[in-house]
Amino acid sequence: MNKQSDPKYPASFTRRRFLQGTAAMAALAGLGRLAPAYAWQQTGNLVAEKTVSGNTDIFDLTIGHTPMDIGGRSANPITINGSIPGPLIRMQEGREVMLRVTNNLSESTSIHWHGILLPENMDGVPGVSFPGIEPGETFIYRYPVKQSGTYWYHSHSGLQEQLGHYGPLIVDPAQPEPFEYDRDYVVMLSDWTYDDPYHVLANLKKAEGYYNYQKRTTGDFFKDVSTMGWGPAMDKWQMWGQMRMSSRDILDVTGSVYTYLINGLPSGSNWTGLFRRGEKIRLRFINGSAMSFFDVRIPGLKMTVVAADGQNVEPVPIDEFRIGVAETYDVIVEPDGDRAYTVFAESMDRSGYVSATLAPREGMTAPVPDPRPQPVERGMKSMGMDHGSMGHGDMNMDMSSQNTMDQDSMQMDMSADNNSMSGGMDHSKMNMSAEQGSGMQHDMNNMGSGSDWVLKDRKISHGPDNHGAGAAMVSPNPMNRMDDPGIGLENVGHKVLVYNDLRGLHPWPDQREPQREIELHLTGNMERYMWSFDGEKFSEVDGPIRFHHGERLRLILVNDTMMDHPIHLHGMWMELENKHGKYRPRKHTLSVKPGEMLSAQITADAPGDWAFHCHLLYHMKAGMFRVVSVA
Amino acid sequence: MKPKKPGWPIPVHDNTLYSKLMIDRLEYAWSDEEDSVNWEGQYWYGGDYNRLYIEGEGEDVVSGGEGGEIETLDILYSRMIAPFWDVQMGGGYQREYGPGPDKERGFAVLGIQGLAPYWFEIDANLRLSDDGDASADLEAEYDWMLTQRTILQGRFETAYAGNDVPEFGIGKGFTNAKFGLRLRYEFRREFAPYIGVSWNKYLGDTADLREAEGEDTDHTAVLAGVRMWF
């Protein structure tokens, strides 16, 4: 369909299309300058203008509301220099940057430089790093650039991020890249709602599952009966019923209210990255969503992942990857035909998608794949109950026989049971563990992961009250899921990136063994939309999590909820302890699956106070937030 | 919790107070003897743990008779004590009006409200009236999702009286059992018209008392109404 003739699109659309093309080409050429900022009231790839003063690169950013058209409807997003996403900020490793941020909103704002190592007072978190930027005020961020790679920036004030206050950030390395490419595009994914974000949050607070239109129905139960038989279907119903949880809570906010965007443009606008036949293209995927995990593939093209969260990794060829909120992946593709390819990003719950195009010429499109069927459903793995040898989170497998159930249940740690109202784990069958005795004391954590997992012998600890009323469940036996592509991707029949595929290109300088461990549980209560660490919202804790300056520590995250959580630490790297020993991939955001336990090593080398939180915006707002204090 | 430095904000406000007015039932009920308008709703205001609840239920006879009843009107402090459960306490009020002189009484109320295993919505209360009469009531709801928007709700209500209260037509023991089935369609989450049936049967001494006054002891009605919240 030729959108330019569509009456829903304003006359400016043609100009916009033209600008996108130019902007994209400028981006690929690595140009820092395009046109005066006043010329833009649009979405797409813009490059922030840079002025140079000695060793300092200076950028001017203005935050305001700009009325514009998004997907054929008028909207009033928060924009940076007039666009969403904000302009691409291109920094150079080894130089210094000065970013002058002017707030033209009627409320306080901020910019946080996501993934960038910098002094505490430049981190941009109101109330932790600085007071925020008041209306009419200009705040000057200034810091040395000590790293390279693909990053992004966004507001840390209120729910502004949901309104478009985010943009891409690239740091060009001082040394040549360890891989080659001819073109370079940012592919920034995000979710847009025409609704007021505070209203979205209120809906979640008032009505559990407000945006979930793929709940289990009576029909789904009878479907289970026909595929599994009455007994297992009843067992399955009973198990979820005991816990009072929905196996279909995949994302809290769904395509029922979201329009998904690539570089600020919905599918119909067809953002296009141009290439010449035989060229290598570097695509820098950034998930700048408030709430949406995406599964990304380019049918017909193999992608080679070369960097994760800005840090180079051993190249790994894949067909698809899941990108958690706030994560970034750099991939290289080599389109060899004179044809278009569709970049296809489905939301993890399959409630929507956004597509864009790689093509030799503007205006081309390739077939958009059929979205995979709804619904995806959580299995026992999500409760940390899966039988490791089963290998899959697929409910049909887990529940396929009574025998399987019994095996699973024997492996239950009954710690969840001491509060019959809260545990929800008092499934009658699970009581078998007591009867079967300690002979069944198994090494659950070891299963499915190999013996190289650093946490394999770890005993997890819940509080005496299972984290209290704010935690609707605990994972009795959380496990290693780093070989697990995640819900809905278990059996897709092609290679999906998993965390165990990520191998750092170099061992990082600090290889000291951790001197100290900090275990944190990710907790929540969907019924009230409460999210927390260890059952306590931010407002319920007295002080920060303390890191000792200079120490090497191991952070252990245990996900006691049914949701995936992208956990982000400011100011320092988290070195994910996967199967690659000292070649740990460095990440700023770790997506932790339901029922998963993982660990990361941290060198506490950044004095000051740092935010540490779930990057699902409404989870953070509901209390899944801490301050980490390094002193 | 105080700001890190004077003039700095709190980084995350997770203590926002919300309110919700839920009109569970606002319905017209047709039955052999009389037609009535029935209502039930609750309003809450508060945070995650502590809330103020105002809950009420009643009926107003519009044809085939007169009068009506505010069955309950409770004001309760509600405290979440477990992930799916609130303990509630406060005061309640009941009033029967017409024909004849109005009758009213007040209660001290202690209750629990929450989601039981298998997704049963439970609201149960112990009541002690200002005359010293003790009673208990229980209401349970279950939603069958037929489709994502078409939902069949089953409801069950019962009450137990610790002693006879003839003034309100109550005999000692279980007083009644009420079943309802309502099929609603959620045009929006907040707005769902429904149709349904309800069946109420008086039990034991209460049934005898009502029979003696010439009332029927069971009562079937066809309903149409709307469920809304704000």
Interface residues (C-beta under 8 A of the other chain):
Chain A: S108 V125 P126 G127 V128 F130 P131 G132 H156 L201 A202 N203 K205 K206 A207 Y210 Y213 Q214 K215 R216 T217 T218 G219 Q238 G241 Q242 M243 R244 N419 M421 S422 G424 A469 G470 A471 A472 M473 N525 E527 R528 M530 K537 F538 S539 D609 A611 H613 M620 K621 A622 G623 F625 V627
Chain B: M1 P3 K4 K5 G7 W8 P9 I10 P11 V12 H13 D14 N15 T16 Y18 K20 D48 Y49 M80 I81 A82 P83 F84 W85 L115 A116 P117 Y118 W119 W144 M145 L146 T147 Q148 R149 R189 W229
